[in-house]
Amino acid sequence: MKYELLYQDLLNQLRNQIPQNSKLIAKLIDILSLEKMAVYRRLRQEVPFTFKEIITIAKEFNISLDNMLSADARATHPFRLQSTKEESCVEIDYKLLEDCVKTIKKVASNQQGKISLITNLLPQSLFTGFNFILRFYYFKWQYYSVPADQTKSYHEILLPDRLIQIAKDTFANLKNIKTGCYIIDNQVFQKFINDVTYFNSIRLINNEDLLLIKKELLLFIDYMEEIAIKGFVDNPLNEVFIYISDTSIDTSYCYIESSSSCRFALIWSFIFNSVLTFEEETLEMMRHWIRSKIRTSTLLSVTSGKTRTQYFDFQRKIAEQL
């Protein structure tokens, strides 16, 4: 296992135990007898912890160095979702997902909680309540993840009960985050239609399932329009801003912050897989990118009634292509 992965695993375990950055810094200052700036440099990975410091941290935080040294490196890269047949590895994937749900729940309980999502797919945090759409993305992810001789049709794909529960919990908690900002690529619905049509053309999605996906997609468009009209999901005190980007979006990522936990981001690749980061420079770059992206996007929530109506009517016409 590479040293960088070991180090990142140590930092992740520290932040899991003490999410608030200021409290974590204060704790490390106390147990290591270091200056504040010295602790900052270690958390930013500019200066490594010494071996003696790692031993002290491990004892204080009850971290098993043996487990760290033998851990699968995948554990530091969350959301690989059943990328192997080994049961122990599957368990690691689920554990990472469930830990993320706990964090989202904590952010949702904070009055300053905020989630910002920039996406070139249908917004995952919204479609998790729609099983046929979720199942399609799971099918597509598996199609590209397994050898060709193991490919399953959409009809054969069954969402694991545990994954369904994670999706439900994610959907429920995200709705309660104080402020949600969603910036969506202007071609997401067309791309989704193109993908479903392609897999139907090679007989991996049958016509009956295609119609079920189409029906749910139209319901999802109605759901998104309802949110855009109201400016919230269930609670009027929780604001939701939906933007349509006027330029293409190359990478999907999610940025989450609150006053009760440290901020972090997820950068998506391969549909469900993502990389988790707490790195301050990366997070600052993402904040800047979000602000810049908003300037090149059209707000659909609450205002721009005519623009909003035209947008969703056009998406329904696209969905009718199925």
Contacts in CASP RR format, 6 or more apart in sequence:
PFRMAT RR
TARGET T0000
AUTHOR 0000-0000-0000
METHOD contacts of the structure
MODEL  1
MKYELLYQDLLNQLRNQIPQNSKLIAKLIDILSLEKMAVYRRLRQEVPFT
FKEIITIAKEFNISLDNMLSADARATHPFRLQSTKEESCVEIDYKLLEDC
VKTIKKVASNQQGKISLITNLLPQSLFTGFNFILRFYYFKWQYYSVPADQ
TKSYHEILLPDRLIQIAKDTFANLKNIKTGCYIIDNQVFQKFINDVTYFN
SIRLINNEDLLLIKKELLLFIDYMEEIAIKGFVDNPLNEVFIYISDTSID
TSYCYIESSSSCRFALIWSFIFNSVLTFEEETLEMMRHWIRSKIRTSTLL
SVTSGKTRTQYFDFQRKIAEQL
1 69 0 8 1.000
1 71 0 8 1.000
1 73 0 8 1.000
2 73 0 8 1.000
5 73 0 8 1.000
5 76 0 8 1.000
6 68 0 8 1.000
6 69 0 8 1.000
7 45 0 8 1.000
7 48 0 8 1.000
7 49 0 8 1.000
8 76 0 8 1.000
9 68 0 8 1.000
9 71 0 8 1.000
9 75 0 8 1.000
9 76 0 8 1.000
10 49 0 8 1.000
10 54 0 8 1.000
10 57 0 8 1.000
10 63 0 8 1.000
10 68 0 8 1.000
11 43 0 8 1.000
11 45 0 8 1.000
11 278 0 8 1.000
12 76 0 8 1.000
12 276 0 8 1.000
12 278 0 8 1.000
13 61 0 8 1.000
13 63 0 8 1.000
14 24 0 8 1.000
14 28 0 8 1.000
14 57 0 8 1.000
14 61 0 8 1.000
15 24 0 8 1.000
15 262 0 8 1.000
15 278 0 8 1.000
16 99 0 8 1.000
17 61 0 8 1.000
18 24 0 8 1.000
18 27 0 8 1.000
19 103 0 8 1.000
19 106 0 8 1.000
19 260 0 8 1.000
19 261 0 8 1.000
19 262 0 8 1.000
20 260 0 8 1.000
20 261 0 8 1.000
20 262 0 8 1.000
21 43 0 8 1.000
21 262 0 8 1.000
24 43 0 8 1.000
24 262 0 8 1.000
25 36 0 8 1.000
25 39 0 8 1.000
25 40 0 8 1.000
25 43 0 8 1.000
27 60 0 8 1.000
28 34 0 8 1.000
28 39 0 8 1.000
28 42 0 8 1.000
28 43 0 8 1.000
28 57 0 8 1.000
29 35 0 8 1.000
29 36 0 8 1.000
29 39 0 8 1.000
31 56 0 8 1.000
31 57 0 8 1.000
31 60 0 8 1.000
32 39 0 8 1.000
32 53 0 8 1.000
32 56 0 8 1.000
32 57 0 8 1.000
34 42 0 8 1.000
38 47 0 8 1.000
41 47 0 8 1.000
42 48 0 8 1.000
42 49 0 8 1.000
42 53 0 8 1.000
44 279 0 8 1.000
44 280 0 8 1.000
45 279 0 8 1.000
49 57 0 8 1.000
54 65 0 8 1.000
55 65 0 8 1.000
57 63 0 8 1.000
58 64 0 8 1.000
58 65 0 8 1.000
72 89 0 8 1.000
72 92 0 8 1.000
74 80 0 8 1.000
74 83 0 8 1.000
74 89 0 8 1.000
74 92 0 8 1.000
74 93 0 8 1.000
75 92 0 8 1.000
75 96 0 8 1.000
77 273 0 8 1.000
77 275 0 8 1.000
77 276 0 8 1.000
78 96 0 8 1.000
78 97 0 8 1.000
78 99 0 8 1.000
78 100 0 8 1.000
78 266 0 8 1.000
78 274 0 8 1.000
78 275 0 8 1.000
78 276 0 8 1.000
79 93 0 8 1.000
79 96 0 8 1.000
79 97 0 8 1.000
79 100 0 8 1.000
79 266 0 8 1.000
79 272 0 8 1.000
79 273 0 8 1.000
79 274 0 8 1.000
79 276 0 8 1.000
80 93 0 8 1.000
80 272 0 8 1.000
80 273 0 8 1.000
81 93 0 8 1.000
81 97 0 8 1.000
81 141 0 8 1.000
81 163 0 8 1.000
81 272 0 8 1.000
81 273 0 8 1.000
82 90 0 8 1.000
82 93 0 8 1.000
82 160 0 8 1.000
83 89 0 8 1.000
83 93 0 8 1.000
83 145 0 8 1.000
83 273 0 8 1.000
84 90 0 8 1.000
94 162 0 8 1.000
94 163 0 8 1.000
94 166 0 8 1.000
97 163 0 8 1.000
97 166 0 8 1.000
98 166 0 8 1.000
100 170 0 8 1.000
100 266 0 8 1.000
101 166 0 8 1.000
101 169 0 8 1.000
101 170 0 8 1.000
101 173 0 8 1.000
103 256 0 8 1.000
103 261 0 8 1.000
103 264 0 8 1.000
104 115 0 8 1.000
104 170 0 8 1.000
104 173 0 8 1.000
104 174 0 8 1.000
104 177 0 8 1.000
104 256 0 8 1.000
105 169 0 8 1.000
105 173 0 8 1.000
106 258 0 8 1.000
106 260 0 8 1.000
106 261 0 8 1.000
107 113 0 8 1.000
107 114 0 8 1.000
107 115 0 8 1.000
107 177 0 8 1.000
107 256 0 8 1.000
107 257 0 8 1.000
107 258 0 8 1.000
107 260 0 8 1.000
107 261 0 8 1.000
108 173 0 8 1.000
108 174 0 8 1.000
108 175 0 8 1.000
108 176 0 8 1.000
108 177 0 8 1.000
108 178 0 8 1.000
109 176 0 8 1.000
109 260 0 8 1.000
110 178 0 8 1.000
110 258 0 8 1.000
110 259 0 8 1.000
110 260 0 8 1.000
110 261 0 8 1.000
111 178 0 8 1.000
111 259 0 8 1.000
112 178 0 8 1.000
112 258 0 8 1.000
112 259 0 8 1.000
113 177 0 8 1.000
113 178 0 8 1.000
113 179 0 8 1.000
113 256 0 8 1.000
113 257 0 8 1.000
113 258 0 8 1.000
113 259 0 8 1.000
114 177 0 8 1.000
114 178 0 8 1.000
114 179 0 8 1.000
114 180 0 8 1.000
114 181 0 8 1.000
114 256 0 8 1.000
114 257 0 8 1.000
114 258 0 8 1.000
115 125 0 8 1.000
115 174 0 8 1.000
115 177 0 8 1.000
115 179 0 8 1.000
115 180 0 8 1.000
115 181 0 8 1.000
115 254 0 8 1.000
115 255 0 8 1.000
115 256 0 8 1.000
116 180 0 8 1.000
116 181 0 8 1.000
116 182 0 8 1.000
116 183 0 8 1.000
116 254 0 8 1.000
116 255 0 8 1.000
116 256 0 8 1.000
116 290 0 8 1.000
117 123 0 8 1.000
117 124 0 8 1.000
117 125 0 8 1.000
117 180 0 8 1.000
117 181 0 8 1.000
117 182 0 8 1.000
117 183 0 8 1.000
117 252 0 8 1.000
117 253 0 8 1.000
117 254 0 8 1.000
117 255 0 8 1.000
118 183 0 8 1.000
118 245 0 8 1.000
118 249 0 8 1.000
118 251 0 8 1.000
118 252 0 8 1.000
118 253 0 8 1.000
118 254 0 8 1.000
118 289 0 8 1.000
118 290 0 8 1.000
118 293 0 8 1.000
119 182 0 8 1.000
119 183 0 8 1.000
119 184 0 8 1.000
119 185 0 8 1.000
119 188 0 8 1.000
119 249 0 8 1.000
119 252 0 8 1.000
119 268 0 8 1.000
120 185 0 8 1.000
120 187 0 8 1.000
120 188 0 8 1.000
120 191 0 8 1.000
120 248 0 8 1.000
120 249 0 8 1.000
120 250 0 8 1.000
120 251 0 8 1.000
120 252 0 8 1.000
121 137 0 8 1.000
121 185 0 8 1.000
121 188 0 8 1.000
121 191 0 8 1.000
121 192 0 8 1.000
121 252 0 8 1.000
121 268 0 8 1.000
121 271 0 8 1.000
122 133 0 8 1.000
122 137 0 8 1.000
122 188 0 8 1.000
122 189 0 8 1.000
122 192 0 8 1.000
122 220 0 8 1.000
123 182 0 8 1.000
123 184 0 8 1.000
124 137 0 8 1.000
125 170 0 8 1.000
125 171 0 8 1.000
125 174 0 8 1.000
125 182 0 8 1.000
125 254 0 8 1.000
126 171 0 8 1.000
126 174 0 8 1.000
126 182 0 8 1.000
126 220 0 8 1.000
126 223 0 8 1.000
126 224 0 8 1.000
126 227 0 8 1.000
127 133 0 8 1.000
127 134 0 8 1.000
127 137 0 8 1.000
127 220 0 8 1.000
128 134 0 8 1.000
128 167 0 8 1.000
128 168 0 8 1.000
128 170 0 8 1.000
128 171 0 8 1.000
129 167 0 8 1.000
129 168 0 8 1.000
129 171 0 8 1.000
130 216 0 8 1.000
130 219 0 8 1.000
130 220 0 8 1.000
130 223 0 8 1.000
131 159 0 8 1.000
131 164 0 8 1.000
131 216 0 8 1.000
132 209 0 8 1.000
132 212 0 8 1.000
132 213 0 8 1.000
132 215 0 8 1.000
132 216 0 8 1.000
133 213 0 8 1.000
133 216 0 8 1.000
133 217 0 8 1.000
133 220 0 8 1.000
134 159 0 8 1.000
134 167 0 8 1.000
135 154 0 8 1.000
135 157 0 8 1.000
135 159 0 8 1.000
136 154 0 8 1.000
136 195 0 8 1.000
136 196 0 8 1.000
136 205 0 8 1.000
136 213 0 8 1.000
137 271 0 8 1.000
137 272 0 8 1.000
138 157 0 8 1.000
138 159 0 8 1.000
138 163 0 8 1.000
138 272 0 8 1.000
139 152 0 8 1.000
139 154 0 8 1.000
139 157 0 8 1.000
139 199 0 8 1.000
139 204 0 8 1.000
139 205 0 8 1.000
140 195 0 8 1.000
140 199 0 8 1.000
140 271 0 8 1.000
141 270 0 8 1.000
141 271 0 8 1.000
141 272 0 8 1.000
142 151 0 8 1.000
142 152 0 8 1.000
142 157 0 8 1.000
143 151 0 8 1.000
143 199 0 8 1.000
143 204 0 8 1.000
144 270 0 8 1.000
144 271 0 8 1.000
145 270 0 8 1.000
151 204 0 8 1.000
153 203 0 8 1.000
153 204 0 8 1.000
153 205 0 8 1.000
153 206 0 8 1.000
154 199 0 8 1.000
154 204 0 8 1.000
154 205 0 8 1.000
154 206 0 8 1.000
154 209 0 8 1.000
155 205 0 8 1.000
155 206 0 8 1.000
155 209 0 8 1.000
159 167 0 8 1.000
175 233 0 8 1.000
175 234 0 8 1.000
175 235 0 8 1.000
175 238 0 8 1.000
176 234 0 8 1.000
176 235 0 8 1.000
176 238 0 8 1.000
177 238 0 8 1.000
178 237 0 8 1.000
178 238 0 8 1.000
178 239 0 8 1.000
179 238 0 8 1.000
179 239 0 8 1.000
179 240 0 8 1.000
179 241 0 8 1.000
180 238 0 8 1.000
180 239 0 8 1.000
180 240 0 8 1.000
180 241 0 8 1.000
181 240 0 8 1.000
181 241 0 8 1.000
181 243 0 8 1.000
181 290 0 8 1.000
181 294 0 8 1.000
182 240 0 8 1.000
182 241 0 8 1.000
182 242 0 8 1.000
182 243 0 8 1.000
183 243 0 8 1.000
183 244 0 8 1.000
183 245 0 8 1.000
183 249 0 8 1.000
183 290 0 8 1.000
183 293 0 8 1.000
183 294 0 8 1.000
183 297 0 8 1.000
184 242 0 8 1.000
184 243 0 8 1.000
184 244 0 8 1.000
184 245 0 8 1.000
184 249 0 8 1.000
185 191 0 8 1.000
185 245 0 8 1.000
185 248 0 8 1.000
185 249 0 8 1.000
186 244 0 8 1.000
186 245 0 8 1.000
186 246 0 8 1.000
186 248 0 8 1.000
187 248 0 8 1.000
189 217 0 8 1.000
189 221 0 8 1.000
189 315 0 8 1.000
189 318 0 8 1.000
189 319 0 8 1.000
190 318 0 8 1.000
192 217 0 8 1.000
193 318 0 8 1.000
193 319 0 8 1.000
193 321 0 8 1.000
193 322 0 8 1.000
196 205 0 8 1.000
196 210 0 8 1.000
196 213 0 8 1.000
196 322 0 8 1.000
197 321 0 8 1.000
197 322 0 8 1.000
199 205 0 8 1.000
200 206 0 8 1.000
200 207 0 8 1.000
200 210 0 8 1.000
205 213 0 8 1.000
210 322 0 8 1.000
211 322 0 8 1.000
213 322 0 8 1.000
214 319 0 8 1.000
214 320 0 8 1.000
214 322 0 8 1.000
217 319 0 8 1.000
217 322 0 8 1.000
218 316 0 8 1.000
218 319 0 8 1.000
221 312 0 8 1.000
221 315 0 8 1.000
221 316 0 8 1.000
221 319 0 8 1.000
224 242 0 8 1.000
224 312 0 8 1.000
225 308 0 8 1.000
225 312 0 8 1.000
227 233 0 8 1.000
227 240 0 8 1.000
227 242 0 8 1.000
227 301 0 8 1.000
228 242 0 8 1.000
228 300 0 8 1.000
228 301 0 8 1.000
228 302 0 8 1.000
228 308 0 8 1.000
228 312 0 8 1.000
229 302 0 8 1.000
229 308 0 8 1.000
230 236 0 8 1.000
230 302 0 8 1.000
231 239 0 8 1.000
231 240 0 8 1.000
231 241 0 8 1.000
231 242 0 8 1.000
231 301 0 8 1.000
231 302 0 8 1.000
232 238 0 8 1.000
232 239 0 8 1.000
232 240 0 8 1.000
233 240 0 8 1.000
240 301 0 8 1.000
241 299 0 8 1.000
241 301 0 8 1.000
242 299 0 8 1.000
242 300 0 8 1.000
242 301 0 8 1.000
243 293 0 8 1.000
243 294 0 8 1.000
243 297 0 8 1.000
243 298 0 8 1.000
243 299 0 8 1.000
243 300 0 8 1.000
244 297 0 8 1.000
244 298 0 8 1.000
244 300 0 8 1.000
244 311 0 8 1.000
245 293 0 8 1.000
245 296 0 8 1.000
245 297 0 8 1.000
246 296 0 8 1.000
246 297 0 8 1.000
246 298 0 8 1.000
247 296 0 8 1.000
249 293 0 8 1.000
251 267 0 8 1.000
251 268 0 8 1.000
252 267 0 8 1.000
252 268 0 8 1.000
253 265 0 8 1.000
253 266 0 8 1.000
253 267 0 8 1.000
253 268 0 8 1.000
253 286 0 8 1.000
254 265 0 8 1.000
254 266 0 8 1.000
254 268 0 8 1.000
255 263 0 8 1.000
255 264 0 8 1.000
255 265 0 8 1.000
255 283 0 8 1.000
255 286 0 8 1.000
255 287 0 8 1.000
255 290 0 8 1.000
256 263 0 8 1.000
256 264 0 8 1.000
256 265 0 8 1.000
256 266 0 8 1.000
257 263 0 8 1.000
257 264 0 8 1.000
262 278 0 8 1.000
263 278 0 8 1.000
263 283 0 8 1.000
264 276 0 8 1.000
264 277 0 8 1.000
264 278 0 8 1.000
264 283 0 8 1.000
265 276 0 8 1.000
265 277 0 8 1.000
265 282 0 8 1.000
265 283 0 8 1.000
265 286 0 8 1.000
266 274 0 8 1.000
266 275 0 8 1.000
266 276 0 8 1.000
266 277 0 8 1.000
267 274 0 8 1.000
267 275 0 8 1.000
267 277 0 8 1.000
268 274 0 8 1.000
269 275 0 8 1.000
277 283 0 8 1.000
298 304 0 8 1.000
298 307 0 8 1.000
298 311 0 8 1.000
300 307 0 8 1.000
300 308 0 8 1.000
300 311 0 8 1.000
END
